[in-house]
Amino acid sequence: MPDSFSDFSKPQSLLTLSACAAAAVLFAFVTGECWPRIQYAGDPLNFPMSAPVLYAFCLIAYLAQGAAFVLIARHPQKLTFDLGVMLFGAQFVTGLLWLGVFFGLEMFGVALAIILVTLLLLFATFAAFKPISFKAACLLAPYGCLIAFAGFLNIWFFLGRQVFDAG
């Protein structure tokens, strides 16, 4: 497999990158729109970035993740590739599942568990991608930062819920 960006014009690559861009826009939109309604009346947390920065951050993170997938997509070792694809898909889905549980259901404890599973799957994806393409593994870092950021926000809400429910 060539470890280069030469395959990015192929239809499968464009589809992957389009799906990642759509997921980024969904993540940013849901986060931006739902943030005000999950605040605690006695202790609101202002969102730490503007909407354009949030969209840019999500697009960079998800497109880098998609680029990582494209780089490993043509790997000749089937078993290694299959494990990488399975882990990539699992962490991609759990990252989006977190949105619904956190913002839709407002189940902050369950959402925290999901985000931790997503981080573990992302680390496993990194480990699976690294022998195939170090570039691909490194391209997972921006998405890892996004998930870590979501995790920190989730912890704040989870701990805040414990305080406000007890009081």
C-alpha positions in Angstrom: 0.0 0.0 0.0 1.4 3.4 -0.9 1.5 5.6 2.2 0.5 8.7 0.3 -2.5 10.9 -0.5 -2.8 9.6 -4.1 -6.0 7.7 -3.5 -8.1 10.6 -2.3 -9.8 11.3 -5.7 -11.3 7.8 -5.9 -15.0 7.5 -5.4 -14.7 5.4 -2.2 -12.3 7.9 -0.7 -14.7 10.8 -1.6 -17.6 8.9 -0.1 -15.6 8.3 3.1 -14.6 11.9 3.4 -18.1 13.1 2.6 -19.5 10.8 5.4 -16.9 12.2 7.8 -17.8 15.8 6.8 -21.5 15.1 7.3 -20.7 13.6 10.8 -18.7 16.7 11.6 -21.5 19.1 10.7 -24.0 16.9 12.7 -21.7 16.9 15.7 -21.1 20.7 15.6 -24.8 21.5 14.9 -26.2 19.3 17.7 -23.6 20.6 20.1 -24.2 24.2 19.3 -28.0 24.0 19.2 -28.5 21.8 22.3 -25.9 23.3 24.5 -28.1 26.1 26.0 -30.9 23.7 27.0 -28.8 21.4 29.1 -27.5 24.1 31.4 -28.0 24.1 35.1 -30.0 27.2 36.2 -27.8 27.8 39.2 -24.5 27.2 37.5 -24.5 27.6 33.7 -21.4 26.8 31.7 -20.8 29.1 28.7 -19.7 27.1 25.7 -15.9 27.7 25.4 -15.8 28.5 21.7 -17.8 30.3 19.0 -19.9 28.5 16.4 -17.4 29.0 13.5 -14.5 27.6 15.7 -16.7 24.7 16.7 -17.5 23.8 13.1 -13.9 24.2 12.0 -12.7 22.0 14.9 -15.2 19.3 14.1 -14.5 19.4 10.4 -10.7 19.2 10.9 -11.2 16.3 13.4 -13.6 14.3 11.3 -11.8 14.9 8.0 -8.5 13.9 9.5 -10.1 10.7 10.7 -11.5 10.1 7.3 -8.1 10.7 5.7 -6.6 8.2 8.1 -9.2 5.6 7.0 -8.4 6.3 3.3 -4.7 5.8 3.9 -5.2 2.3 5.3 -8.0 1.3 3.0 -5.8 -0.4 0.4 -3.6 -2.4 2.8 -2.7 -5.8 1.4 -2.8 -7.6 4.8 -6.5 -8.5 5.1 -6.5 -9.5 8.8 -4.8 -6.3 9.9 -7.0 -4.2 7.6 -10.2 -5.9 8.8 -9.4 -5.2 12.5 -8.6 -1.6 11.7 -11.9 -1.2 9.8 -13.9 -2.8 12.6 -12.3 -0.6 15.3 -12.6 2.5 13.1 -16.4 1.8 12.5 -17.0 1.1 16.2 -15.4 4.3 17.5 -17.0 6.3 14.8 -20.5 5.0 15.7 -20.0 5.3 19.5 -18.7 8.9 19.0 -22.0 9.8 17.3 -24.1 7.7 19.7 -22.7 9.9 22.5 -24.5 12.9 20.9 -27.9 11.4 21.3 -27.3 10.1 24.8 -25.7 13.3 26.1 -27.8 15.9 24.4 -31.0 14.0 23.5 -31.5 11.8 26.5 -29.4 13.9 28.9 -28.2 10.7 30.5 -24.8 12.1 31.5 -23.6 9.0 33.3 -24.3 6.7 30.4 -22.9 9.3 28.0 -19.7 9.4 30.1 -19.4 5.6 29.8 -19.9 5.9 26.0 -17.3 8.6 25.6 -14.8 6.4 27.6 -15.5 3.4 25.4 -15.1 5.7 22.3 -11.7 6.8 23.6 -10.6 3.2 24.3 -11.8 2.2 20.8 -9.9 5.2 19.4 -6.7 4.1 21.1 -7.2 0.6 19.7 -7.8 2.0 16.3 -4.5 4.0 16.6 -2.7 0.8 17.5 -4.3 -1.1 14.6 -3.5 1.8 12.1 0.1 2.4 13.3 1.7 -0.8 11.7 -0.2 -0.1 8.5 0.5 3.7 8.2 2.0 5.9 10.9 0.6 8.9 9.1 -2.9 7.4 9.3 -2.5 6.7 13.0 -1.3 10.3 13.6 -4.3 11.7 11.7 -6.6 10.2 14.4 -5.1 12.7 16.9 -7.5 15.7 16.1 -10.5 13.4 16.6 -9.0 12.2 19.8 -8.8 15.8 21.0 -12.5 16.4 20.0 -13.6 13.3 21.9 -11.4 14.2 24.9 -13.0 17.7 24.9 -16.5 16.2 24.8 -15.4 13.9 27.7 -14.3 16.8 29.8 -17.6 18.6 29.2 -19.5 15.4 30.0 -17.6 15.0 33.3 -18.6 18.6 34.2 -22.2 17.9 33.6 -22.1 14.5 35.3 -20.5 15.9 38.4 -22.8 18.9 38.3 -25.9 16.7 38.1 -24.7 14.9 41.2 -24.3 18.2 43.1 -27.6 19.7 41.9 -29.6 16.5 42.4 -28.2 16.1 46.0 -29.0 19.8 46.9 
